[in-house]
C-alpha cells in the first residue's frame, strides 16, 4: 500500500552515521518494495553508504538535507510518508525536523533518550502534528521499545484475561551484552550540560511524570526511584536470590512508559507504578555489585545534572567514545539482551513479559527496532492507533509492532504466573 501523493514511503535521515548505516542495511534487507531514500548533509557520503548496500538499494534516491537549513528539511518531509532519523544529540539537532514533519503531516521516528527534547517537542509541536495528522514517535530503539512494548503487551494480555488493571510493574534487564554508542554518549553529555545550567531542565529530569499529557491528572503514588537497589524477591518470587541495581537508561524509559499510559487514557491503571532495574546475579558479591552500581548511577545522575558544566570537557572528549563510532561487526553480532517485566494486577494476578533480541542492543538490535517502526508507520496503517501528535511507540503502533516482532528476530512473550 503506498500513498500516491508522496514520492517516498520512508526517508532515512542521518544515513551516514554509524547507527544510520546499520538501519539502512536493515531496510535494504527487510524493506521489500518500499520506496526508500537516504538523506544527510553529504551526497558523497550518502553515495558511499548506498554502494555498500545490496542490489535492492542501488536505485534509492539521495537527498541532501541539513538541520541548520530548515528549508531542506521542509522539502524532505513533504516528499515522504515517514521520516526516520538517527541524527543526535536531539537537543541540539532534532527540533527542526520535528517541526518540518508536524507541518507536513509526515510521520516521524527517532532514537532519542533525551527527556527534555521530548518535552519540548510536545510543547511546541504536539497540537500542530495532531491537527495535520502526523505521528511524531520518539524513542524507537533499545531506548525505549523493550520497556514500552513489554508493558503494552502485559496490558493487552491482562485485558484479554479480564484480570483487572496493572499496578506494581517492574522491568528487569536479565542479560545484556553490548557497548554504549558514541551517539548515546554525545546525547548524555548534551543532556547533562543542559541540566547543569538550566533549572527547568533539571526539574523535568526529576519529575517522574514530566512527559504526561496532563500532569495534574496523574496519580500521586509516592517516590518512584530511577536508581533502585532491591532484592529480586521483592519484585517477584521468580527472582529469589537475585540482586538488582540501577539501569542507566531507566530515567527516560520510565517516563516514556508513563506517557504511554496517559496517552491511552490511563488504561494501564490509575495505580500503575513502574520502575526499571538491572540484574546483578545471585553470587555472594551480587548485593555489593548492585549497591555500587546504584550508588554510581545515582551520583552520575545527581551530580552530573548539577555540576557537569564544571567538568573538564577536553578530558571527557578524549576518553569517551566519539559520535559516529561503534564496535566491530563481530561484537555487534555477538551482543544480545533479555528483559523481563513483571506486574501484579488490581485483582492480585501476576504476569511476566519476556523480550529478547540477538545483536548489540545499542547498534544491531536498535537498527532492527527503528527499521520495523519505520515500516509499521509506512505500511501498517490499519493496525496503528487513531492517536496523532507526539506519541510513544506503544501508543502509536503497539499492535503493529507486536505483529511484526516474530518476523524480525524479536521475541516477546507474556505468561500468567
C-alpha positions as CSV (number, residue, x, y, z in Angstrom):
1,X,0.0,0.0,0.0
2,X,1.5,3.4,-1.0
3,X,0.3,6.9,-0.9
4,X,0.2,8.4,-4.4
5,X,0.6,12.0,-3.1
6,X,4.1,11.2,-1.6
7,X,7.2,10.3,-3.5
8,X,8.7,8.0,-0.8
9,X,7.4,5.7,1.8
10,X,10.4,6.1,4.1
11,X,13.3,8.6,4.2
12,X,16.2,7.7,6.5
13,X,17.9,10.9,7.7
14,X,21.4,10.5,9.1
15,X,22.1,7.5,6.9
16,X,25.9,8.2,7.0
17,X,26.2,7.9,10.8
18,X,27.1,4.6,12.5
19,X,23.5,3.5,13.5
20,X,22.2,5.2,10.4
21,X,24.2,2.8,8.2
22,X,23.0,-0.2,10.2
23,X,19.4,1.0,9.8
24,X,20.0,1.4,6.0
25,X,21.3,-2.1,5.9
26,X,18.3,-3.5,7.7
27,X,15.8,-1.6,5.5
28,X,17.7,-2.9,2.4
29,X,17.0,-6.4,3.7
30,X,13.5,-6.1,5.2
31,X,12.0,-3.2,3.2
32,X,10.8,-5.3,0.3
33,X,9.2,-3.0,-2.3
34,X,9.2,0.1,0.0
35,X,10.2,3.3,-1.7
36,X,13.2,4.4,0.4
37,X,15.5,7.4,0.1
38,X,18.7,8.2,2.1
39,X,19.2,11.7,3.4
40,X,22.1,13.6,5.0
41,X,24.4,16.5,4.7
42,X,26.9,15.0,2.2
43,X,25.8,13.4,-1.1
44,X,29.2,11.8,-1.5
45,X,29.0,10.1,1.9
46,X,25.4,9.0,1.1
47,X,26.6,7.5,-2.2
48,X,29.2,5.5,-0.4
49,X,26.6,4.2,2.0
50,X,24.3,3.2,-0.8
51,X,27.1,1.5,-2.7
52,X,27.8,-0.6,0.4
53,X,24.2,-2.0,0.4
54,X,22.8,-4.8,-1.7
55,X,21.4,-4.6,-5.2
56,X,17.9,-3.7,-3.9
57,X,19.1,-0.3,-2.6
58,X,21.1,0.9,-5.6
59,X,18.1,2.8,-7.0
60,X,17.4,4.6,-3.7
61,X,17.5,8.3,-4.3
62,X,19.8,10.5,-2.2
63,X,18.7,13.7,-0.6
64,X,20.9,16.5,0.8
65,X,19.4,17.9,4.0
66,X,20.9,19.7,7.0
67,X,19.3,20.6,10.3
68,X,20.9,24.0,10.1
69,X,18.9,24.7,6.9
70,X,15.2,24.2,7.7
71,X,14.1,24.6,4.1
72,X,15.9,21.4,3.2
73,X,14.1,19.6,6.0
74,X,10.7,21.0,4.9
75,X,11.3,19.7,1.4
76,X,12.4,16.3,2.7
77,X,9.3,16.0,5.0
78,X,6.9,17.0,2.2
79,X,8.2,14.2,-0.1
80,X,7.6,11.2,2.2
81,X,5.1,9.4,4.3
82,X,7.7,8.6,7.1
83,X,11.0,10.1,8.2
84,X,13.3,8.2,10.5
85,X,16.2,10.0,12.0
86,X,19.4,8.9,13.7
87,X,20.8,12.5,13.9
88,X,21.6,13.4,17.5
89,X,22.1,14.8,20.0
90,X,18.5,15.6,19.5
91,X,18.5,18.6,21.9
92,X,21.0,20.2,19.6
93,X,19.8,19.0,16.2
94,X,16.4,17.5,16.5
95,X,13.6,20.1,16.6
96,X,13.8,21.5,13.1
97,X,13.0,18.1,11.7
98,X,10.1,17.6,14.2
99,X,8.8,21.0,13.1
100,X,9.0,20.0,9.4
101,X,7.2,16.7,9.9
102,X,4.5,18.3,12.1
103,X,3.8,21.0,9.4
104,X,3.8,18.5,6.6
105,X,1.6,15.8,8.3
106,X,4.5,13.4,8.0
107,X,5.1,10.5,10.4
108,X,8.4,10.6,12.2
109,X,10.5,8.2,14.3
110,X,13.8,8.7,16.1
111,X,16.2,7.2,18.7
112,X,16.2,9.8,21.4
113,X,16.6,9.2,25.1
114,X,16.6,12.9,25.9
115,X,13.6,13.6,28.0
116,X,13.8,17.4,27.8
117,X,13.9,17.2,24.0
118,X,10.7,15.1,24.0
119,X,9.1,17.6,26.4
120,X,10.0,20.5,24.1
121,X,8.7,18.5,21.1
122,X,5.4,18.0,22.9
123,X,5.1,21.6,24.0
124,X,5.9,23.1,20.6
125,X,4.5,20.6,18.1
126,X,2.0,18.1,19.6
127,X,-1.1,20.2,18.6
128,X,0.2,21.0,15.1
129,X,1.2,17.4,14.4
130,X,-2.2,16.2,15.7
131,X,-4.1,18.8,13.6
132,X,-2.1,17.8,10.5
133,X,-2.4,14.0,11.1
134,X,1.2,13.4,11.9
135,X,2.6,10.8,14.3
136,X,5.8,12.0,15.9
137,X,7.2,9.0,17.7
138,X,10.2,9.3,19.9
139,X,12.5,6.6,21.4
140,X,12.1,3.9,18.8
141,X,15.3,1.9,19.6
142,X,16.5,-0.1,22.6
143,X,15.5,3.1,24.3
144,X,12.6,2.7,24.8
145,X,10.9,0.0,22.8
146,X,11.5,-3.0,25.1
147,X,10.3,-1.0,28.1
148,X,7.3,0.4,26.3
149,X,6.2,-2.7,24.4
150,X,6.6,-5.3,27.3
151,X,4.3,-3.2,29.4
152,X,1.9,-2.7,26.5
153,X,1.9,-6.5,25.8
154,X,1.1,-7.1,29.5
155,X,-1.8,-4.6,29.4
156,X,-3.2,-6.4,26.3
157,X,-2.8,-9.8,28.0
158,X,-4.3,-8.7,31.3
159,X,-7.2,-7.0,29.5
160,X,-7.9,-10.2,27.4
161,X,-7.9,-12.2,30.6
162,X,-10.2,-9.7,32.3
163,X,-7.8,-9.7,35.2
164,X,-8.0,-6.0,36.2
165,X,-5.5,-3.3,35.7
166,X,-1.7,-3.1,36.1
167,X,-0.4,-1.9,39.5
168,X,3.3,-2.5,40.6
169,X,5.2,-3.2,37.4
170,X,9.0,-3.8,37.2
171,X,11.3,-4.1,34.2
172,X,14.4,-6.1,34.9
173,X,17.3,-6.5,32.5
174,X,18.3,-10.1,33.0
175,X,21.1,-10.3,30.4
176,X,22.9,-7.7,28.4
177,X,26.0,-7.8,26.2
178,X,27.0,-4.8,24.2
179,X,28.5,-1.4,24.3
180,X,27.4,2.2,24.5
181,X,27.4,4.1,21.3
182,X,29.3,7.3,20.7
183,X,26.0,8.9,19.7
184,X,24.4,7.8,23.0
185,X,27.4,9.3,24.9
186,X,27.1,12.6,23.0
187,X,23.4,12.7,23.8
188,X,24.0,12.1,27.5
189,X,26.7,14.8,27.6
190,X,24.4,17.3,25.9
191,X,21.6,16.4,28.3
192,X,23.8,16.8,31.4
193,X,25.2,20.1,30.1
194,X,21.7,21.4,29.7
195,X,20.6,20.2,33.1
196,X,23.6,21.7,34.8
197,X,22.9,25.2,33.5
198,X,19.1,25.2,33.3
199,X,17.0,24.6,36.4
200,X,13.9,23.9,34.3
201,X,15.6,21.0,32.5
202,X,16.8,19.6,35.9
203,X,13.2,19.8,37.2
204,X,12.0,17.9,34.2
205,X,14.5,15.2,34.7
206,X,13.4,14.8,38.4
207,X,9.7,14.6,37.7
208,X,8.5,11.0,37.0
209,X,5.6,12.4,35.0
210,X,7.4,15.1,33.1
211,X,6.1,13.6,29.8
212,X,2.5,13.3,30.8
213,X,-0.3,14.6,28.7
214,X,-1.8,16.2,31.9
215,X,0.5,16.5,34.9
216,X,-2.3,17.4,37.2
217,X,-4.3,14.3,36.3
218,X,-1.5,11.9,37.2
219,X,-2.0,9.9,40.5
220,X,0.4,10.7,43.3
221,X,1.9,7.3,44.1
222,X,4.8,8.4,46.2
223,X,8.5,8.2,45.3
224,X,9.4,6.2,42.1
225,X,13.2,5.9,42.1
226,X,15.2,5.9,38.9
227,X,18.1,4.2,40.8
228,X,16.6,1.4,42.9
229,X,18.6,-1.2,44.8
230,X,16.4,-4.2,45.5
231,X,16.3,-7.9,46.2
232,X,14.8,-9.7,43.3
233,X,12.3,-11.5,45.6
234,X,10.8,-8.1,46.4
235,X,10.0,-7.8,42.7
236,X,8.8,-11.3,42.1
237,X,9.2,-14.8,43.7
238,X,10.8,-15.9,40.4
239,X,13.8,-13.6,41.1
240,X,14.5,-15.0,44.6
241,X,18.3,-14.9,45.2
242,X,18.9,-12.3,42.6
243,X,20.0,-8.7,43.4
244,X,19.2,-5.8,41.2
245,X,20.7,-2.3,40.8
246,X,20.1,0.8,38.7
247,X,19.6,0.5,35.0
248,X,21.3,3.5,33.3
249,X,18.5,4.3,30.9
250,X,15.7,3.9,33.4
251,X,15.1,7.7,33.6
252,X,14.0,8.2,30.0
253,X,12.4,4.8,29.7
254,X,10.1,5.1,32.7
255,X,8.8,8.5,31.6
256,X,8.1,7.1,28.1
257,X,6.1,4.2,29.6
258,X,4.2,6.6,31.9
259,X,3.4,8.8,28.9
260,X,2.0,5.8,27.1
261,X,-0.4,5.2,30.0
262,X,-1.5,8.8,29.8
263,X,-1.9,8.8,26.0
264,X,-4.0,5.6,26.3
265,X,-6.3,7.4,28.8
266,X,-4.6,5.7,31.8
267,X,-5.8,2.3,30.5
268,X,-2.9,0.5,32.3
269,X,-4.5,1.7,35.5
270,X,-4.6,4.7,37.9
271,X,-2.4,2.8,40.4
272,X,0.2,1.9,37.8
273,X,3.7,2.2,39.4
274,X,6.7,1.5,37.1
275,X,10.4,1.1,37.7
276,X,13.4,-0.4,35.9
277,X,16.5,-2.2,37.2
278,X,19.3,-4.4,36.1
279,X,20.0,-7.9,37.4
280,X,23.4,-8.3,39.1
281,X,23.1,-12.0,39.6
282,X,23.0,-14.2,42.7
283,X,26.6,-14.7,43.6
284,X,27.9,-13.7,47.1
285,X,29.2,-10.4,45.5
286,X,25.9,-9.6,43.8
287,X,24.5,-7.4,46.6
288,X,27.7,-5.3,46.7
289,X,27.8,-5.0,42.9
290,X,24.1,-3.9,43.0
291,X,24.8,-1.3,45.7
292,X,27.9,0.1,43.9
293,X,26.0,0.2,40.6
294,X,23.1,2.1,42.2
295,X,25.4,4.5,44.0
296,X,27.4,5.3,40.9
297,X,24.3,5.8,38.8
298,X,22.7,8.0,41.4
299,X,25.9,10.1,41.7
300,X,26.2,10.5,38.0
301,X,22.5,11.5,37.7
302,X,22.6,13.8,40.7
303,X,26.0,15.4,40.3
304,X,26.1,15.4,36.5
305,X,22.9,17.3,36.1
306,X,24.1,20.0,38.6
307,X,27.8,20.4,38.0
308,X,28.5,19.0,34.6
309,X,29.5,22.4,33.3
310,X,32.3,22.4,35.8
311,X,33.9,19.2,34.4
312,X,36.9,19.4,32.1
313,X,35.3,18.8,28.7
314,X,38.5,18.3,26.8
315,X,39.4,15.4,29.0
316,X,36.0,13.9,28.6
317,X,36.2,14.3,24.9
318,X,39.5,12.4,24.8
319,X,38.4,9.4,26.9
320,X,34.8,8.9,25.9
321,X,33.6,7.2,22.6
322,X,33.1,9.7,19.7
323,X,29.8,10.2,18.0
324,X,29.6,8.1,14.8
325,X,31.9,5.4,16.3
326,X,30.9,1.9,17.2
327,X,32.0,-1.7,17.7
328,X,33.2,-4.2,15.2
329,X,30.8,-6.4,13.2
330,X,31.7,-9.4,15.3
331,X,31.0,-7.5,18.5
332,X,27.7,-6.3,17.2
333,X,26.6,-9.8,16.1
334,X,27.7,-11.3,19.5
335,X,25.7,-8.8,21.5
336,X,22.2,-9.6,22.9
337,X,19.7,-8.7,25.6
338,X,16.9,-10.3,27.5
339,X,14.5,-8.3,29.7
340,X,11.6,-9.5,31.9
341,X,8.8,-7.2,33.0
342,X,6.7,-8.3,36.0
343,X,3.3,-6.9,37.0
344,X,0.7,-7.5,39.7
345,X,-2.9,-6.6,38.7
346,X,-5.6,-5.0,40.8
347,X,-7.2,-8.4,41.2
348,X,-4.0,-9.9,42.5
349,X,-3.0,-11.8,39.4
350,X,0.7,-11.9,38.4
351,X,2.1,-11.8,34.9
352,X,5.5,-11.7,33.2
353,X,6.5,-10.4,29.7
354,X,9.9,-11.5,28.3
355,X,11.5,-9.8,25.4
356,X,14.9,-10.6,23.7
357,X,17.0,-10.0,20.7
358,X,20.3,-11.1,19.3
359,X,22.7,-8.3,18.4
360,X,24.3,-5.5,20.3
361,X,21.4,-3.6,21.9
362,X,22.7,-0.1,21.1
363,X,23.6,-0.9,17.5
364,X,22.2,-4.0,15.7
365,X,19.1,-4.5,17.8
366,X,18.3,-0.8,17.8
367,X,18.6,-0.7,14.0
368,X,16.1,-3.5,13.7
369,X,13.7,-1.8,16.1
370,X,13.9,1.5,14.3
371,X,13.6,-0.1,10.9
372,X,10.5,-2.0,12.0
373,X,9.0,1.2,13.5
374,X,9.5,2.9,10.1
375,X,7.9,0.1,8.2
376,X,5.0,-0.1,10.6
377,X,4.3,3.6,10.2
378,X,4.5,3.4,6.4
379,X,2.6,0.1,5.8
380,X,0.6,-1.0,8.8
381,X,-1.9,2.0,8.8
382,X,-4.9,-0.2,9.7
383,X,-3.1,-1.5,12.8
384,X,-2.0,1.9,14.1
385,X,-3.9,3.7,16.7
386,X,-6.1,6.7,15.9
387,X,-3.9,9.0,18.0
388,X,-1.9,11.8,16.4
389,X,0.7,14.2,17.7
390,X,3.8,13.5,19.8
391,X,3.4,9.8,20.7
392,X,5.3,6.8,22.1
393,X,6.0,3.5,20.3
394,X,3.3,1.7,22.3
395,X,0.6,4.4,21.9
396,X,1.3,4.9,18.2
397,X,1.8,1.4,16.9
398,X,1.8,-1.1,19.8
399,X,-0.4,-3.7,17.9
400,X,1.6,-3.3,14.7
401,X,4.9,-3.9,16.4
402,X,3.7,-6.9,18.3
403,X,2.6,-8.4,15.0
404,X,6.0,-7.5,13.3
405,X,8.3,-8.8,16.0
406,X,8.2,-12.5,15.3
407,X,9.3,-12.0,11.7
408,X,12.2,-9.6,12.6
409,X,14.1,-11.7,15.2
410,X,12.4,-10.1,18.2
411,X,10.9,-12.4,20.8
412,X,8.2,-11.1,23.1
413,X,6.0,-13.4,25.1
414,X,3.6,-12.9,28.0
415,X,2.6,-15.5,30.6
416,X,0.4,-15.7,33.7
417,X,2.4,-16.7,36.8
